[in-house]
């Protein structure tokens, strides 16, 4: 009973889904031995009065790095873009709720309607709104795993558009803002094909933030802590530029 009351007391008003694969889950500060250095930049600091996260067991708690530690639980998580994003918007957006859903190494087909990852994301999103919170946007960073094959690259755009349609339909939010990241790394054979697909999606309330050029770790795949801080701020800029002044998505 106590946990339910606590859940209601800290129920955020403005909710954001964080989903995709490892660069959304966060590998900033994780070394080649799979150890996180524990370094949390000021831009990613917790704020116990304003920024919350939905845990794996569906309870609101104070958000802190690594945001995805109990979601992408089979990998070592570090700094991702979520906390930087939340800190960048908190002066204009109160009571922020982050819903981490990203899982490393996942291809777009694993996020199809009916698949576990997709259904778990939708379940978590629904629970996050139980106490009156409003879903503000889905932040999506995925695609590196789809640079490995021609088929995945050629079907990526249609798959992503289907995902957007399905999420909006299943959450009954037909104009839910989607901020997707154009990937900065992946197999060189098809990375440009995936990036072209991501930047070419032309649906209402879907915008793209381009991560190309941000600093990568020595694995040439994952963003550094500093790059994740920058990406979170880029996502915040995109949110303010395109969506912050909009009326409630629930009434659209």
N, C-alpha and C positions, 0 to 999 in steps of 0.2 A: 504494500500500500504506500509505504514511504517513497519508494522509487517512482511510483506513478505521480504522486504529488510533486516530487522534485522535478520530474519530467515536465509537468505542466508549468511549474514556476519558472523554468528556464526555457520555455518554448519560444524559439525565435520567430520574428515577424517576417523576415526577408530571407528566403531560402534559395540556395544555389547547389545544383548537382555538379559534382566533379567526377568525370568519368573518362574512360579510354584505357590506355595501357601505361607502361612504366614511367614515361616522362610526366604523366599527370599524377601517378601515384607518388613519384618523387624518388630520385636516386642521387640527389645532390648531397655530396659529402660521404657517399658510400664508396669505399676503396675496392680494389680488385680482389681483396680477401673477404668481401661481403661484410665489412665492418663500417658502421656509420660513425663519423667523427664527433657527432653530437653538437656541432657548431650551428647555432641558430642566429642568423643576422637579426638586427633590430627590426627590420622590415617584416620579419616573420614571427615576432614575439607574440605570446598569448595575450589576450585581453579578456579577463574574466567577467567583465561587465557587458561585453558587446559581441564577442565571437565564439560561437559554439559549434560542435560537430555531433553528428549522429553516429554513435558507436555501432560496432558490428551487432551488438545485442539490442539495438534500437532504442537507446537512451541518449538524451541530450547531455553533453558534458562540455566543459571548457575545452576549446580547440587548441591544440599545440602540435608541434612537429614531433615525430612524423605523422601526418594526418591519416595516412593509410595503413598504419602499422597492424591493425587487426582486420583489414579488408584484403590487402595484398599480402596476406600473412605467410605465404610460402617463400617470399623473397625478403631481402633486407631493404626496408624503406628509409629514405632520408628526406631531404627538403624537396618539396614540389612547389607548384605555383599557387596553391590554394590560400596559404596564410598570407603571402605577399598581396594577393588579390584582395583578401578580406581587410587587411590593414589599410590598403589604398582606398577602399570605398567607405570605411567606417565613419568618417566625418560627415558623410552625406546619407549613409544608409544605416539605420539603427537595428539592433538585435539581429545580427547575421547568423544564419544557420547553414553550415556546410554539410553536404551529404556525400562523403567520399564513396566511390564505387569502382574506381579504376583497378585493373589487374594487369600486371606486367606480362608481356609476351603474347597478348591476345590479338587475334585477327578479327576483322570486321564481321566475318561469318559467325563468330562466337557471340556476337552481340545481336543476332537475329531474334526476332520475336519467337518465344517458345524456348530459347536456349537459357541455361541457368543464369548466365551473367546479365542478360537483358531482364529476365523476370525478377532477379534480385534487385536490380537497379530500380525498376518500377515499384516494387514492393517498398523499398527504402524511401523512395520519393513520396509515395502515398502516406506512409507512416509519418514522415516529416511534416505533413500538412494537417495532421489529425487535430491539433489544438489551435487551428485558425491561422497558421502561418501561410504566407503566399509564395508560391514558386516563382522566382524572378528570372532564372535562366539555367540552362544546361551548358556547362563549360566542358568541351570535348577535345581531347588530345590523343589521337590514335592514328595508326596507319603504317608505322615502321614495319610491322610484321607482314603487311600486305605488299611490301616492295620486293618480296622474294619470288613472286611468280607473275608471269604475264597475265594469266587468267584473273588473279586477284586484282591486279592493277587495272585491267580493262573493265572489271565489274564494280570497282570501288565506288564510283559516283552513284550508280543506281542503288547500291547497298546502303550508302550513307543517306541518300534521300529517303529510302524506305525506313531506315532507322528513325529519322526525324519525324516522318509521318506516323510511325507506330507509337513513339513516345508521346507525341502530342495527343493522339487518339486515346491511348490508354490512361493518360492523366487528365483527359477532358480539358486540355489547354491547347486549343487549336492554333494559337499564335504565340506559344511559348518561345521566348528568345533562345537562340542557339548561338553560342560563340565557339567556333571550332578553330583549332590551331593547324596551320599548314606545317607539316613536319619539317624538321631541320636535319634529319639523319635517316639512315636506312640503307638498303642495298642500292648501290649506284645504278644498277641496271634499270630499275623501275621507279626510283624515287621521284623523278620529274613527272612521270605519269600520274603518280598518286597526288603530288602537289597540284598538278593541273586539275585533277578531279576535285580536290578540296576547294581550290580557288574558283572553280567553275560552277559550284552549286548556286543556283539562282532561285531561291525560295524566299518567301516573305519572312522577315525577322530572323534571317540566318546571315551571320557575318563571319569573316575569316581574319584571324590574326596570323601573320607570317613569322614563324620562328627562325627562318633561315638566316644564318649569320650570327646567332647567339653562340656563346662559348660552349663547346662540348668537352666532356671528360676525355681521358686518354683512350677510352674504349671507342671513341668516335661515334657513339650512339646516344649516350645520356647527357642531359644538360647538367652543368656544374651548379653549385649552390647559387653563385652570383647570377648565372643565366636564369635560374628559376625565379629569383627575386625580380629580375627585369621582366620576365614573361608574365608574372602575376600583375605587374604594373601595366603592362600592355593590355592584358585582359580587362583590367579595371578601366583603362582609357576607352576601350571598345564598348564596354558596358555603358559608361557615361555618355559617350558620343551617340550611340544608337538606341539605347533603351531606357535610361534612367528617368527620362521625362515622360515616358509613356504611361497611359492609364493602366489600370489593373488588367493583366493578361486574362484573368478569369472572366472578365466581362466582355472580352473582345468577341 
